[in-house]
Amino acid sequence: MTLTVRVIAPDKTVWDSSAEEVILPSTTGQLGILTGHAPLLSALDIGVMRVRDSKEWVTIALMGGFAEVENDEVTVLVNGAERGANIDREDARKAYSEAETRFNQSRGSSDRQEQTKAEKALRRARARLQAAGGVQP
C-alpha cells in the first residue's frame, strides 16, 4: 500500500506521485507519515521534506505552509518549494554563507524587523542547502 503525495506551491505542483513514506518539517518537529496514518492537519515550518518512493529518498525544500493527511493522501500546501535535485549545491552554499553573514550582522542591530528578516532568510537558505545535499549546517 502507498501514499498519494502532492506538494503544491502557488506557482507550481512540485510533487504529485505515490510514496512509501513522508517526513515533514512541522512547526513542532519532524513528522513521519506512513500508510494508515490517522487524519491530521499540521502547520509546516521552513525545512526539508523527505519522500521515499519505491527506490530512494527525494528531498524537497519547503518554505512553510500546511499539510493534510487523510485516507492515505498527503496534501502539502506551501508558500514555496523546490526539489533538492533542482538546486545547484554551490549556489545554495553561497546563498547560505551570505544569509549567515547578514544574520550575524543583524544581531548587533536594534531593528527587530531586520533581525527577523535575516533569520528567515537564513532558515530558507539552510533548507535549500540541506535539500541539495550540502553539508548540514
N, C-alpha and C positions, 0 to 999 in steps of 0.2 A: 504494500500500500504506500502511496506517496502523497505529498502535499502539493497543492497548486499554489504557486507563489507569484505575486505580482508586486512590482515596485514601480510606483507611478510618481513622477515629478511633474511640476507644472508644464514643462516643455517637452517631455517625452516619457515613454514607458521604458524603464531601464532593464527590467527583467519580467518575463511572462512565460513561465515554464514550470515543470514539476520538479520536486526536490525531495530528498530523503529526510533532511534536517535543516533547520534555520536557527541561527544565533543572532539576536537583535540587541542593539545598544539602547536599552530602555533607560529612562531617567533614574531608575533605582538600581541599575546594574545590568549585567548580561542576562538575557532571557532566551532559553533554549526551547525550541518548538519541534515536536515530533508528531507523527500521525496520532490521532485520537486525543489531541490536546483539548482541554476544556475551553469553552468560548472565553475570549479575552479581548479587551480594548486597552492599549497601553500607549503612553506618550513615549516618543523616542528622542534620544539625545543625539548630539553630533558624535559620530563614531563610525565604526566599521561593522557592517552586516556580513555574516558569513552564510553561504548557501552551499549545501552539499548535494550535488546531483548524484547520479548513479556511479560516477567515477572520480570526481575531485571536488575540492572546495573552491568556491568562487567568492571573491571579496568585492564588496560594494561600499563606497564611502557615502554615508548618509549625513545630511545637513539638518537633522531634526525633523520631527513630524509625528505621525501616529501609525499604529499597527492594529489591525483587527484580525483575530483568529476565530474561525467558525467553520465547522463541518470540513475539516482538513483543507481549508482555504486560508491563506495568509495574504492579506491585502495591506500593503505598506504605502501610505501617502506621505510624501516628504517634500520639504522646501527645495531640495536639490539632491541629486545623487549621481554617482559616476562609478562605473565598473573599474575595478583595480587594473584590469588588463588594458584599459584605455588611457591610463595615467602614465605619463612619462616619469620614470623614477627620479631622474636627475632634476627635472623641472620641479617635481614635488619636494625634493630635498632642498633645493634653493629657496622655494617659497616658504618652507618650514623655517629655514635659517633666518630669512628676512622677517617673518612673523615673530619669531622668538626675540630678535633684536628689538623690534617695535614694542613687544610686550614688556621686555626688560626696561626699556626707556620710559614707558608709560607708568611704571611702578613708582617712579620718583615724582610723578605729576600729581597735582591736586585735582585734576579734571577726571572725575569718576566716569564720565561718559566715554572719554578717550581710553581709560583703563579697560572698561567693559568691551569696547570695540576691539581693542588689541587682544584681549583674552579670547574673544570669539574667533577672531582671525587665526590665532594660534591653534585653537581646537580644530578648526576646519582644515588648516594645513597639516596638522598631525594626522587627522583621519585620512586625508588623501595620501600621505606618505605611507601610512600603515597599509592601506588598501593596495597601494602599488607594490608592496613587498619590501619597502625600505626598512631599515633598522627601526625597531620600536623605540621611540624617544621616551 
